[in-house]
Amino acid sequence: MNSLQDILRQAELRPSHPAIVERLPSGGRVETTYGELAHRVRRAANDFTHLGVAEGQRVGLMARQGLEFIESALGIMLAGACVAPLPMDTPADGLRQVRDRCQLHHLSRASSGVLETFNGVRVVDDDGDSQFRALAPAYMRFTSGTTSERKGVMIGHGSIVARTDAANEILRLGPEDRILWVLPMVHHFVVSIMLYLRTGATIVLPASSLPQVMLDAATAERVTVTYASPYQYQLLSRIGQPGDLDSLRLAVSTTAGLTADIANQFLARWNMPLSQALGIIEVGLPVMNIDCARTAPTALGRPLPAYDVWLRAEGGGRVVSDGTPGTAGEICIRGVGLFDAYVNPWIPAKTFVGADGFRTGDVGWFDADGNLHMQGRHKNRISVAGMKFFAEEVEAVLACHPAIEICRVYATAHPRLGEVPAAEVNLKPGTSLTQPELMAFCRGRLEHHKIPREVRIVEQIALTATGKVKRWA
């Protein structure tokens, strides 16, 4: 099963229907129909094949947001390879780390048309890459686990179809929908961009994420669905005229926790509730708040029909909820479309996801109406304007500084970005270090959003009994 079949079928059924509308800074617009998109994707696939991309290979992708990213990513998939998106500002050290740990065969820099091929690529599984290829690999996102080592979360074509179908049971997207898209595609693609295209909807891309630009695009294009962060909805609550968003039927809030203030501001301004969605790269979209978005906007909502979401007690077993935060547990999920494997180390999902389902590591509780609430996330997960990463990733870089003995990276609240990273560092005897010096050290080693905005020099960092950094202070 190939996840691109339905996209290409849309081109056959509705060749002149707009797939992507890009709004220009000048006020104009560029429309790409499904017929044109299919042509561009097939051409990209042929180009990648002629340049040496083969079925079952792993291809890193650096591409500009918009049509360039979409046609390149889908072209790699259509060529039979697995696409691994990377931010355009990925530093050289970060690129080498991803390339080596996930054994990329190629790197496509779409803007320049350059395909870099790597020599000495090793297999990622225990059987000459045959296990990897047997899973019909399509998409890979990079993440960090409980150590500083990054790993790839691989999703096959069948899983993409299953999780997008499951999401659309409640989203009910179709060719009549026009979705305003403002989040980075490099971090959000499968249960969003691919879902929209599989259902024949139109993706509207504003010229920028400035609030008036977003609103103008939404109004002019008569958008029916928005998919954005709480901060972006907060900005949209402060501008505009009555009737500007009268075509809107659904506003999805994601990337960070939705506060009651932001939800109420948006509701008061546009008479439209914000629906939170819980997206997990290993799972998809298992929970969304549709039915109670007006009355309980901070809830994550109810599990989608295709998923069983339950709470696991610390010592094991199911938490019996009484509808209050006092009966909380680790959120565990069973259902369709779960990831197919971790890469480096190679861990097929069937050996990782046991009887408990996928254990998220997040703690939540169910209210009396059956809505899931998040009580707390891993303290080491940081989300900067929807770009998620782990503290260990930053700590691994800071630890390379010759003056640093030990460090702890954590998230601090930010009025615009949701969260930003901060750090505590313990220096080696006889050394000194200033915040500007450390930030200069991080540049070129970390992507911009991962660089700590605040650095505190401390005499001691709390450790656990086993010598690990204590994160729950």
C-alpha positions as CSV (number, residue, x, y, z in Angstrom):
1,M,0.0,0.0,0.0
2,N,1.5,3.3,-1.1
3,S,0.4,6.5,0.8
4,L,0.7,8.5,-2.4
5,Q,-1.9,6.5,-4.3
6,D,-4.8,8.6,-3.1
7,I,-3.0,11.9,-3.8
8,L,-2.3,10.8,-7.4
9,R,-5.9,9.6,-7.7
10,Q,-7.1,13.1,-6.7
11,A,-5.2,14.4,-9.7
12,E,-7.1,11.9,-11.9
13,L,-10.5,12.8,-10.5
14,R,-10.0,16.6,-10.1
15,P,-7.0,17.7,-12.2
16,S,-8.0,21.3,-12.1
17,H,-8.9,21.5,-8.4
18,P,-6.4,23.6,-6.4
19,A,-4.0,21.5,-4.2
20,I,-1.8,24.4,-3.0
21,V,-2.4,28.1,-3.0
22,E,0.7,30.2,-2.1
23,R,0.0,33.8,-1.2
24,L,2.7,36.3,-2.3
25,P,4.1,39.3,-0.3
26,S,2.9,41.5,-3.2
27,G,-0.7,40.4,-2.6
28,G,-0.8,38.0,-5.5
29,R,-1.2,34.3,-5.4
30,V,0.2,31.2,-7.1
31,E,-2.1,28.2,-7.5
32,T,-1.0,24.6,-8.1
33,T,-3.7,22.2,-9.1
34,Y,-3.7,18.5,-8.3
35,G,-2.9,17.8,-11.9
36,E,0.1,20.0,-11.8
37,L,1.2,18.7,-8.4
38,A,1.1,15.1,-9.7
39,H,3.2,16.1,-12.7
40,R,5.8,17.8,-10.5
41,V,5.9,14.9,-8.0
42,R,6.4,12.4,-10.9
43,R,9.1,14.5,-12.4
44,A,10.9,14.9,-9.1
45,A,10.7,11.1,-8.6
46,N,12.3,10.5,-12.0
47,D,15.0,13.1,-11.2
48,F,15.8,11.4,-7.9
49,T,16.0,8.0,-9.6
50,H,18.3,9.3,-12.4
51,L,20.5,10.8,-9.7
52,G,20.9,7.4,-8.0
53,V,18.2,7.3,-5.4
54,A,17.1,3.6,-5.1
55,E,14.1,1.9,-3.5
56,G,14.5,1.4,0.2
57,Q,17.2,4.0,0.6
58,R,17.2,6.9,3.2
59,V,17.2,10.4,1.8
60,G,17.7,13.6,3.9
61,L,15.8,16.6,2.6
62,M,16.4,20.3,3.1
63,A,13.8,22.3,1.3
64,R,11.9,25.6,1.6
65,Q,8.5,25.7,3.1
66,G,5.7,25.3,0.6
67,L,5.5,23.7,-2.8
68,E,9.3,23.0,-2.9
69,F,9.1,20.9,0.3
70,I,5.9,19.1,-0.7
71,E,7.0,18.1,-4.2
72,S,10.5,17.1,-3.0
73,A,9.2,15.0,-0.1
74,L,6.6,13.2,-2.2
75,G,9.0,12.8,-5.0
76,I,11.5,10.9,-2.8
77,M,8.6,8.7,-1.5
78,L,7.4,8.0,-5.1
79,A,10.9,7.0,-6.0
80,G,10.6,4.3,-3.4
81,A,12.9,5.9,-0.8
82,C,12.3,7.1,2.8
83,V,12.4,10.8,3.2
84,A,14.0,12.3,6.3
85,P,13.3,16.1,6.6
86,L,15.9,18.4,8.1
87,P,15.6,22.1,9.0
88,M,17.3,24.4,6.5
89,D,19.4,25.8,9.3
90,T,20.7,22.4,10.5
91,P,24.4,23.0,11.4
92,A,27.1,20.9,9.9
93,D,27.7,19.0,13.2
94,G,24.0,18.2,13.5
95,L,23.8,17.0,9.9
96,R,26.8,14.7,10.4
97,Q,25.1,13.3,13.5
98,V,21.9,12.6,11.7
99,R,23.6,11.2,8.6
100,D,25.8,8.8,10.6
101,R,23.3,7.6,13.1
102,C,20.5,7.0,10.6
103,Q,22.9,6.1,7.8
104,L,21.5,8.4,5.1
105,H,22.3,7.4,1.6
106,H,21.7,10.8,0.1
107,L,21.0,14.4,1.1
108,S,18.8,16.6,-1.2
109,R,19.2,20.3,-1.0
110,A,16.2,21.1,-3.1
111,S,16.7,24.8,-3.5
112,S,20.1,24.2,-5.2
113,G,19.1,21.0,-7.0
114,V,22.1,19.3,-5.5
115,L,21.9,15.7,-4.4
116,E,24.8,14.7,-2.2
117,T,25.5,10.9,-2.0
118,F,27.3,9.4,1.0
119,N,29.8,6.6,0.8
120,G,30.3,3.8,3.3
121,V,26.6,3.7,4.3
122,R,25.9,0.9,6.7
123,V,22.7,-1.0,7.3
124,V,20.4,0.0,10.1
125,D,18.9,-3.4,11.0
126,D,20.3,-6.8,11.8
127,D,19.7,-8.3,8.4
128,G,21.3,-6.2,5.6
129,D,18.5,-3.6,5.6
130,S,16.0,-6.2,4.5
131,Q,13.9,-5.6,7.7
132,F,13.9,-1.9,7.0
133,R,12.8,-2.3,3.4
134,A,10.2,-4.9,4.3
135,L,8.3,-2.2,6.3
136,A,7.8,-0.1,3.1
137,P,9.6,2.9,4.7
138,A,8.2,6.3,3.7
139,Y,9.0,8.9,6.3
140,M,11.5,9.4,9.1
141,R,11.5,12.0,11.8
142,F,14.5,12.5,14.2
143,T,14.0,12.7,17.9
144,S,15.9,12.0,21.1
145,G,15.2,9.4,23.7
146,T,16.2,9.4,27.4
147,T,19.9,9.7,26.3
148,S,21.6,12.4,24.2
149,E,21.6,10.0,21.2
150,R,19.2,10.9,18.4
151,K,17.2,8.2,16.7
152,G,14.9,8.0,13.8
153,V,11.2,7.2,14.1
154,M,10.3,5.5,10.8
155,I,6.8,5.3,9.4
156,G,5.9,3.1,6.5
157,H,3.4,3.8,3.8
158,G,0.8,1.5,5.4
159,S,1.0,3.3,8.7
160,I,0.6,6.7,7.0
161,V,-2.6,5.5,5.3
162,A,-3.9,4.0,8.6
163,R,-3.2,7.0,10.8
164,T,-4.4,9.6,8.3
165,D,-7.6,7.6,7.7
166,A,-8.1,7.4,11.5
167,A,-7.6,11.2,11.9
168,N,-10.1,11.9,9.1
169,E,-12.8,9.9,10.9
170,I,-13.2,13.0,13.1
171,L,-11.8,15.8,11.0
172,R,-14.0,14.9,8.0
173,L,-11.8,16.7,5.4
174,G,-12.7,16.7,1.7
175,P,-12.3,18.6,-1.5
176,E,-14.5,21.4,-0.3
177,D,-12.1,22.2,2.6
178,R,-9.4,24.9,2.4
179,I,-6.8,24.7,5.2
180,L,-4.7,27.6,6.3
181,W,-1.3,26.2,7.1
182,V,1.3,28.2,9.1
183,L,3.4,25.6,10.9
184,P,6.9,24.3,9.7
185,M,6.4,21.4,7.3
186,V,9.7,19.9,8.4
187,H,8.2,19.2,11.8
188,H,4.6,18.6,10.7
189,F,3.8,16.6,7.6
190,V,2.2,13.2,7.8
191,V,-1.1,13.7,9.7
192,S,-1.4,17.1,8.2
193,I,0.0,17.9,4.7
194,M,-0.3,14.3,3.5
195,L,-3.8,14.0,5.1
196,Y,-5.0,17.2,3.3
197,L,-3.7,16.0,-0.1
198,R,-5.1,12.5,0.3
199,T,-8.6,13.9,0.9
200,G,-8.4,16.4,-2.0
201,A,-8.4,19.5,0.2
202,T,-6.7,22.8,-0.7
203,I,-3.7,24.0,1.4
204,V,-3.5,27.7,1.7
205,L,0.0,29.1,2.6
206,P,0.1,32.8,3.7
207,A,3.1,34.9,2.7
208,S,4.2,35.0,6.3
209,S,3.1,34.2,9.8
210,L,2.3,37.8,10.7
211,P,-1.2,37.9,12.1
212,Q,-2.6,40.3,9.5
213,V,-1.1,38.4,6.7
214,M,-2.6,35.1,8.0
215,L,-6.0,36.7,8.4
216,D,-5.9,38.3,5.0
217,A,-5.1,34.9,3.4
218,A,-7.8,33.2,5.4
219,T,-10.4,35.7,4.4
220,A,-9.5,36.0,0.8
221,E,-9.2,32.2,0.3
222,R,-12.4,31.5,2.4
223,V,-10.6,28.9,4.5
224,T,-12.7,26.3,6.3
225,V,-10.0,24.9,8.6
226,T,-7.0,26.4,10.5
227,Y,-4.1,24.5,11.9
228,A,-1.9,26.6,14.1
229,S,-0.2,27.1,17.5
230,P,-1.9,28.7,20.5
231,Y,0.4,31.8,20.1
232,Q,-0.8,32.3,16.5
233,Y,-4.4,32.0,17.6
234,Q,-3.8,34.6,20.3
235,L,-2.5,37.0,17.7
236,L,-5.5,36.4,15.5
237,S,-7.8,37.2,18.4
238,R,-6.6,40.8,18.4
239,I,-7.3,41.9,14.9
240,G,-9.8,41.7,12.1
241,Q,-13.5,42.6,11.6
242,P,-16.6,40.6,12.2
243,G,-17.3,38.2,9.3
244,D,-13.6,37.9,8.3
245,L,-13.6,34.2,9.3
246,D,-17.2,33.3,8.7
247,S,-16.2,30.5,6.4
248,L,-14.3,28.7,9.2
249,R,-15.7,25.5,10.5
250,L,-12.8,24.1,12.5
251,A,-9.8,25.6,14.3
252,V,-7.2,23.1,15.4
253,S,-4.7,24.1,18.1
254,T,-1.5,22.1,18.4
255,T,2.3,22.2,19.2
256,A,1.8,23.5,22.8
257,G,-0.8,23.4,25.6
258,L,-3.8,25.6,25.0
259,T,-4.6,28.0,27.8
260,A,-8.1,29.0,28.8
261,D,-7.3,32.7,28.2
262,I,-6.2,32.1,24.6
263,A,-9.2,29.8,23.9
264,N,-11.6,32.3,25.4
265,Q,-10.1,35.3,23.5
266,F,-10.4,33.4,20.2
267,L,-14.0,32.3,21.0
268,A,-15.1,35.8,22.0
269,R,-13.5,37.3,18.8
270,W,-14.6,34.8,16.2
271,N,-17.3,32.8,17.9
272,M,-15.3,29.7,17.1
273,P,-13.9,27.3,19.7
274,L,-10.3,26.1,19.5
275,S,-9.9,22.3,19.3
276,Q,-6.8,20.9,20.9
277,A,-5.1,18.0,19.2
278,L,-2.6,15.6,20.7
279,G,0.0,14.7,18.0
280,I,2.7,12.1,18.7
281,I,5.2,11.2,16.1
282,E,5.2,7.5,17.0
283,V,1.4,7.4,17.1
284,G,-0.2,10.1,14.9
285,L,-3.3,11.9,16.1
286,P,-5.0,9.8,18.8
287,V,-6.9,12.4,20.8
288,M,-8.7,15.6,19.8
289,N,-11.2,17.9,21.5
290,I,-14.2,18.4,19.2
291,D,-17.3,17.8,21.3
292,C,-16.2,19.8,24.4
293,A,-14.1,22.5,22.8
294,R,-16.4,25.3,24.0
295,T,-17.0,24.0,27.5
296,A,-13.6,22.5,28.3
297,P,-11.0,24.1,25.9
298,T,-7.9,23.1,27.9
299,A,-8.8,19.4,27.6
300,L,-7.0,17.3,24.9
301,G,-10.4,15.7,24.2
302,R,-11.5,12.2,23.7
303,P,-9.7,9.4,22.0
304,L,-10.4,8.9,18.3
305,P,-12.5,5.8,17.4
306,A,-9.4,4.0,16.1
307,Y,-7.5,4.3,19.4
308,D,-7.6,3.0,22.9
309,V,-6.1,5.5,25.3
310,W,-5.7,4.4,28.9
311,L,-3.7,5.4,32.0
312,R,-1.0,3.2,33.5
313,A,-0.2,3.4,37.2
314,E,3.4,3.8,38.2
315,G,3.7,0.3,39.4
316,G,1.7,-1.1,36.5
317,G,-1.9,-1.8,35.8
318,R,-4.8,0.5,34.7
319,V,-5.6,3.6,36.7
320,V,-9.3,3.7,37.7
321,S,-10.2,7.4,37.1
322,D,-12.7,9.2,39.3
323,G,-12.7,12.2,36.9
324,T,-10.2,14.3,38.8
325,P,-6.5,15.1,38.5
326,G,-6.0,12.9,41.6
327,T,-6.3,9.8,39.5
328,A,-3.6,10.4,36.9
329,G,-1.3,8.0,35.2
330,E,1.0,7.5,32.3
331,I,-0.8,7.9,29.0
332,C,-0.7,4.7,27.0
333,I,-2.1,4.2,23.5
334,R,-3.1,1.3,21.3
335,G,-4.4,1.7,17.8
336,V,-3.7,1.8,14.1
337,G,-0.8,3.5,12.3
338,L,1.8,3.4,15.0
339,F,5.4,3.9,14.0
340,D,7.1,0.9,12.3
341,A,10.5,1.1,13.8
342,Y,13.1,3.1,15.6
343,V,16.4,3.5,13.7
344,N,19.7,3.4,15.6
345,P,19.3,1.4,17.5
346,W,17.1,-0.7,15.3
347,I,13.9,-1.5,17.3
348,P,10.9,-2.7,15.3
349,A,7.7,-1.4,16.8
350,K,6.3,-4.9,17.2
351,T,9.1,-5.6,19.7
352,F,8.8,-2.2,21.4
353,V,5.1,-1.8,21.8
354,G,3.9,-4.5,24.1
355,A,0.7,-5.3,25.9
356,D,0.5,-1.8,27.3
357,G,0.5,-0.2,23.9
358,F,2.8,2.8,23.3
359,R,3.8,4.3,26.6
360,T,4.1,8.1,26.0
361,G,5.9,9.0,29.2
362,D,3.4,11.8,29.7
363,V,1.0,11.9,32.7
364,G,-2.7,12.6,32.2
365,W,-6.2,12.1,33.7
366,F,-9.7,11.7,32.4
367,D,-12.5,14.0,33.5
368,A,-16.1,12.9,34.1
369,D,-17.0,13.5,30.4
370,G,-14.2,11.2,29.2
371,N,-11.9,14.0,28.1
372,L,-8.2,13.4,28.5
373,H,-6.2,16.2,30.3
374,M,-2.4,16.5,30.3
375,Q,-1.1,16.8,33.8
376,G,2.6,17.1,32.9
377,R,5.0,16.3,30.1
378,H,8.5,15.0,30.4
379,K,10.5,17.8,31.9
380,N,13.2,17.3,29.3
381,R,11.0,17.9,26.2
382,I,11.0,21.5,24.9
383,S,8.8,23.0,22.3
384,V,9.8,26.3,20.7
385,A,7.0,27.5,18.5
386,G,6.1,23.9,17.7
387,M,9.7,22.7,17.0
388,K,10.2,20.0,19.6
389,F,13.5,18.6,20.9
390,F,14.9,17.2,24.0
391,A,17.1,18.7,26.6
392,E,19.7,16.0,26.3
393,E,20.3,17.0,22.7
394,V,21.5,20.5,23.9
395,E,23.3,19.1,27.0
396,A,25.4,16.9,24.7
397,V,26.7,20.0,22.9
398,L,27.2,22.0,26.1
399,A,29.1,19.1,27.6
400,C,31.7,19.5,24.9
401,H,32.8,22.9,26.2
402,P,36.1,22.6,28.0
403,A,34.9,24.7,30.9
404,I,31.7,22.8,31.7
405,E,31.7,20.0,34.2
406,I,28.0,19.2,34.1
407,C,24.9,20.9,32.9
408,R,21.1,20.8,32.9
409,V,18.9,22.2,30.1
410,Y,15.2,22.9,30.7
411,A,12.3,24.9,29.3
412,T,11.2,28.3,30.4
413,A,8.0,30.0,29.4
414,H,8.1,32.6,26.6
415,P,5.2,34.9,25.8
416,R,5.5,34.4,22.0
417,L,7.2,31.1,21.4
418,G,5.6,29.1,24.1
419,E,8.9,27.8,25.5
420,V,12.6,28.5,25.1
421,P,15.6,26.6,26.4
422,A,17.6,27.7,29.4
423,A,20.6,26.1,31.0
424,E,22.3,25.7,34.4
425,V,26.0,24.9,34.1
426,N,28.6,23.8,36.7
427,L,32.1,24.8,35.8
428,K,35.3,22.9,36.2
429,P,37.6,24.3,38.9
430,G,39.7,27.2,37.7
431,T,37.6,28.0,34.7
432,S,35.2,30.8,33.8
433,L,32.5,31.2,31.2
434,T,30.0,34.0,30.2
435,Q,26.7,33.6,28.6
436,P,27.8,35.3,25.3
437,E,30.8,32.9,25.2
438,L,28.6,29.9,25.6
439,M,26.0,31.1,23.0
440,A,28.9,31.7,20.5
441,F,30.1,28.2,21.2
442,C,26.6,26.8,20.4
443,R,26.3,28.6,17.1
444,G,27.2,26.2,14.3
445,R,26.7,23.3,16.6
446,L,23.0,23.7,17.3
447,E,20.0,25.0,15.3
448,H,19.0,28.5,16.4
449,H,15.9,27.5,18.3
450,K,17.9,25.0,20.5
451,I,20.4,27.5,21.8
452,P,19.7,28.4,25.4
453,R,18.4,31.9,25.9
454,E,19.5,32.1,29.5
455,V,22.5,30.5,31.2
456,R,23.0,30.4,34.9
457,I,26.4,29.4,36.5
458,V,25.6,27.3,39.5
459,E,27.8,25.7,42.2
460,Q,25.9,22.4,42.2
461,I,23.4,20.6,40.0
462,A,21.2,18.1,41.7
463,L,21.9,14.5,40.8
464,T,20.0,11.2,41.4
465,A,21.4,8.4,43.4
466,T,22.8,6.9,40.2
467,G,24.5,10.1,39.2
468,K,22.0,11.3,36.6
469,V,20.8,14.9,36.4
470,K,17.7,15.2,38.5
471,R,15.0,16.9,36.4
472,W,12.2,16.9,38.9
473,A,13.4,19.5,41.3
